[in-house]
Amino acid sequence: MQRLGVLSLHTSPLVQPGSGDGGGMNVYVRELVGSLAQAGVDCQVYTRRHHPDLPDVVDIEPGFRVVHVDAGDPDLAKESLVDTVGDFTKGVLGHLEDHPVDAVHANYWLSGVAGHTIKHELDLPLVSTFHTLGAVKSLAGDPEPAHRIQAEREIIGCSDAILANASAEAVELVQHYDADAARIEIVPPGVDHAFFSPGDRAGARVALDLDLGDRPVLLFVGRIQPLKGLDVAVRALASMERDDAVLVAVGGTSGPTGDAHLAEVMELADELRVADRIRFVPAQPHHLLSTFYRAADLVLVPSRSESFGLVALEAAACGTPVVATSVGGLRTLVRHGSSGFLVPERDAERFAVHADAVLADPDLAAHLGAGGVRVARDFTWSTTAARLRRVYQDVAARSLVLCRAA
């Protein structure tokens, strides 16, 4: 298996994570494909052209190129992209005529719909990573359309391998989609330890120039949308016994409710009288986030659902304790009492109790930070790439799965 087609319809690995539709999936595709290319797999990443001036092909490094496919207006919102899948699929098929691959790896359900068609058109094995699942998001309070969940069910039924980021996602795939457990491969993402590693907190704060001084700092990193729970972080800040802590929120608005959610969060901060203790920072280049992790005393991850939780992993690699919602892959990444704390049902008061405990006890903070570093050592992109090379080779060598929807 020497040539791989990677589908990432709705967001490009060239886009900065943390705002718009850019998030952990951007990091996943970019870092994974880079590691695969270094291991000798030639990768073509197909993404929708999101700006008219983008070149057709961008060569990132040997074996890693991004192909921009014309599919609908470049300015379309994510919620309208389902109508572009047909054009995207035709564009990918056209490029593959002259640049054939041995397998296709689809990321997110929109790419999965395209990958499903490509599999049948070219008799190629299909590997699928969903990153989030519509049924799981709906149960967590973020309703998703029925056509998405049905599409996911059809993709799962025809995928030659289904990738889960953590064991919790594997369970969800079987429970909510009747996935064949024999075709599920648990392959967690990695972290770039060259960037994300422990460092000097005082020096990091000076570098950020946010006038933090020696005040306790809680950090939130992520897109500003209801799913990620910035409002929970604000309530936790207001519930703490410490009244000198600062919340730094790094990220931009995302989705149709992002701007409205930010307005609600700011109004909530005013009501709770903590607005003067919150610093909003625009989305940052991914490698610069390490400075924010090192500057923080604690990272809050109050998401409604997470298939994995790269923020928690990156914070752990930097030696910063994490307090996170007890959902999905966060249950694997955050070892309760060892590398951080898990909170049921996004209880803001429990977040506050754990935050106060960490800030009040330097020995506890050091214990959790060291535990996080130990956990993070097991996650590298080179390991992820090596596992996936085996998956690609396996699916390319055996008969294709018969489509359950056929």
N, C-alpha and C positions, 0 to 999 in steps of 0.2 A: 504494500500500500504506500505509494509514493506521492500521489496527488489527491488533494482534498478540496472540495468546494464547501465553503462556510457561508451560510445564509444568515444575514442580520438585517432584515428588511427595514425595520422601523427606527434603528439608531446605528450610527456609524462608530467604529472603533476610533475614528479620528476626532470625534466630538468630545468635548470636555465633560466628564461626569459631574453630576451634582445639580444640573439645571435642565429645564425642558424635559426631553425624554431620555437624557443621558444619566446613567447610573451604574450600578454594579455590573450590568450586562456589558457595557462598553469596556470596562476594565477586564472582564472575563474574556471577551473575544480578543482584545488586543494582546493581553499577556499570554493567553493560551496559544494563539496563533504564532506569536513571536517565539515561544518555546518550541512549538512543533517545527517551525522553520529551522531553528538552530539544531534540531534533532534530525534534519534531513527530509522533512515532509514539505512538499511544495504546496502552498496554500493560497487559494483565491477567495477573498472575502467579498461577497456580493451585498451591497447595501443600496437603498433607494437614494437617488440624487436629491439632496435636501437644499441645494443652492445651484442656480443655473450656471455659475461660473466654474463649478468643480470640473477638473479633468476627468476623462473617461476612466483612466487607470492611474492609481498612485502607487508607486513602488516604495514600500516602507523599508524593507531590507531584503537581502537575498532569500527567496522562497516565501515572501509575505507581500502580497499586493492587494489593494482594495479596488474593486471594480464598481463604479457608480452606474446604476441602472435607472433609466428614465421610467417613472411610474407615477403619474399624477402630478399635480401642482407641487413644486418643492415646498411650499408653505403650508401644506395640509396638516391639520392637527392629527395626533395619533389616533383619535377616536374615529377618524374618517379613512384611515389607511386600509381598512378591510376592502374598500372598493378598488384599491390599486394592486391587489395581490395578483390578479390576472396579468396585468401589464408587466409587473415585476417578474413573474414566472416566465413569460415569453422572452423578456430581455435576458434572463439568466440562461435559458435554453439556447438562445441565439449565440451567446458568448461561449457556451460549452461545446458548440459544434466545432470550433477551432481550438478550444482549450479544454480537452476532456479531463475528467477526474475519475478516481476510483471509488469515491464515496461522497455523500453529502451530509453535512452536519448542520441542522437547522436550530436556530436559537429563537425562542419565544414562539407563541402559537401562530402569529402571522407568517413567519418564515416557515413554520411547520406545514401550513397549508400549501405554500409554494413547493416545499420539499416533497410533500406527498405526491403532487402531480409530477414533479421531476423524476421521482423514483419510478413511476409507471411509464413515463415517456422514454426513459433511457435505461431502464432495468439496472438501477444503481441502488446499493444499500443506503438506507436512511437512518441516521443517528439523530435523536432529538433531545434537546435540553430546553425546558420550559421556563426556567428562572422564576416564574410565578405561575400558579394554577388558578384558573377562574373560579372553580368550585370552592377552593380554600379561601380565596379572597372574599367571596360572597358570604361564606360562613363567618368570616371575621368582621363583617360589617362594611365591606366595600363591594357593593353589588356589581356583578359583571353580566353582560348580555348572554342570553341563552345560546346564541349562535357561536359565541366563543367556546363555551363549555362543550357544545356538540362537536365543534371542529377539533378541540383537544382530544376528545374521545376517539374520533376517527384517526387522527394522527398517531395516537398511542396504539391503536389497533393495528396499524400498518408499519410502525417503526421497527427496524431490525435490532436496534438497541435504544433503550430509553435511559438517559442519564439523570441520576438524582444527585443533588449536591450533598445530601445528608440522609441518614437512615429515616428521619422523620418524613422527608419528601417521598422516599420509597414507599412508606406505609400509606401516605396520602394518595399516591398513584394507584395503588391496589384498591384502597377503600373507596375512593370517589370515582375512579375510572375503570375499575375491573382490569387493570393492567396485568399482563403476564409477568409474574415475579421473576421468571427465568430470564426475561429480557431486560430487566432493570440492572443497571450497573451504577453502584455508588462511587462516584468520582468527585471528591470535593475540590473546589478551587484552591489556589495557592496565594501566597503573599510574597512580594519582592523584598527579601530581607536586606538587600543592599540599600534600600531606601527606608524601610520600616523596621527600625531597631531602636533600642533604648538610647537616650541621650540626655543632655543637661537641660533640666526644666527652666532654670533661670535664663540660660542662653537662648532657649527657644522663645521665651516670652519677649526678650529684648528684640529678637529677630522679627517677631510679629508686629511689634510697635502698636499694640492695642491698649496701652496704658493699664495693664493688668496688675503690675506691681507684684506683691507677694500675697494677694488675695486668693482664696480658693477658687479654682476654675472648673466648672462643669462644661463638657463639650458635647454638642450635638452636630453630627455630620450627616447630611442627606438632603434629598429633595424636599421642598416644603409643600407637602400634600397631606391630607388626613391620614393616609396609610402609615406614614413615618412617625407621626405622633409628637410633633414639636409642641403642641398644646399640653401634652402630658409632662414634657420636660419643664415647661413654664410653671405648671401647677406644682411640680415637685420642688422647684426652686422656691416657690412661695410657701411651701409646707415645711421647709427645713428649719431646724433650730438655729443654724448659723444664718445670720442676716447680712453677712459680708461676702457671700459667695457670688460669683459672676457666671452667667450662662453665655457661652459663645456658641452661636448657631451658624454653621458654615453650609451654604447651599442656596439654590435659587428655587423659585416657584416652578411647579410642574403640573401638567394636566389641566382640565377645564375648571377645576375648583381651586387651583393653586393660589391664585391671587386673592380669591375670597378667603381662603384658609389663612393666608398670611395676615390679612386684615383682621380676621377673628382672633388670631394669636396676639396681635399687637393690642387689640382692645382688651383681651383677657389679661395681658400683662399690666395694662393701666388699671384695670379693676382690682387686681391683686397687689398693686403698688410695687411691682418689681421691674417696671419698664426701664428704670435707670440702671438696672443690674444685668441687662441683656445687651450683648453685642452681636449685631447681624453682620455677617461677612459673606460676600458673594461667593459663588462656586469657584473653587481653586483648581489649578492644574493638579492632577492626581498625586504626583510625587511630592508636592509641597504640603500635602495633608500631614505628612509625618511630623512636620514642625508643630502643627496644631495638636496632634496627639501627645507629643512630648511636653508641650506647654500646659497640658491639662492635668488636674488631679484625678479626674474621673470622667469616663465617657458614658453617656446615656444613650441607650438604643431602645426607645419605647414603641417599636413598630407593632402594628396589628398582626402582621404575618411576615415571615421571612423564610424563604427556602434555604437560605444559608446565612448571610449577614457578614459581608466583607468588612464593614466598618468595625464590627466587634473583633474580627481577626486582625485587622491592621492595628487597632489600638492595643491588643494583646501583644503583638510583635514589638510594639514600642514600649512595653512595660507599664502601660496605663490600665488600671482596673476598670472593669466594665460592669454597669448595671443595666440589664436588658430584660425585655419581656420574655416570659417563658413560652416561646412559640417556635415551631419549626426547627431550622438548623441552629438557632441560637442556643438551644438546649445542648447541642453538641459542642459548640465553641466556648460557651461560658460555663465553667465548672463552679457550681455554687459553693461559695466559701473557700475556694481554692484559687480561682483566677478572677472572680467577680461574684455578682449575685444575680439570681433570676427572680423576676417579680411576676406573679400570676395576674392576668387580666388587666395589665397596664395600670395598676393601682398607684396613683401619684404619691400617696402618703407613704407607701412601702418604698418607692424609689427614694423619697426624702429620708426615710429612716436609714436605709443603706448608705446613702450619700453622707449623712451626718456621721455614721459609724466610721467610714473610711477617712473622713477629714479629721476626726477626733483621735485617731490612732495611727501614728506613723508606722508602727510595726505591722499593723494589719494591711495598710496600704502597700508596704514593701513586700509583704507575703503574697498579696494578690497580684502585684505587678510581676514578681518573679514567676508565679504560677502561670500567668498569661504568656510570658516569654517561652516557658517550657511547652505549653500547648501549641503555640504558633510554630515552633520548630518542626512539627510534623507536617506542616502545610507549605509546600513549595510548588511553583509552577512547573519546574522540570519534572517533579514526580507526577503531577497531574497530566502533563504531556505524555510521559512514558506510559501511564495507564491507558490513556486514550489511544495511543498508537496500537496497543494490544487490542483494544475494542475495534478500532477501524480494520485491523488486519483480520480479526475474527469474522466480522460481518462481511468483509470482501471475499472471504474464502468459503463461505457456506451459502446454501440456497437462500434466496430472499424470502422473508416472511410473507405469507399470503395475506392480502388485505382483508381485514375483518369486515370492512364496510362494503366490499365488492359483492 
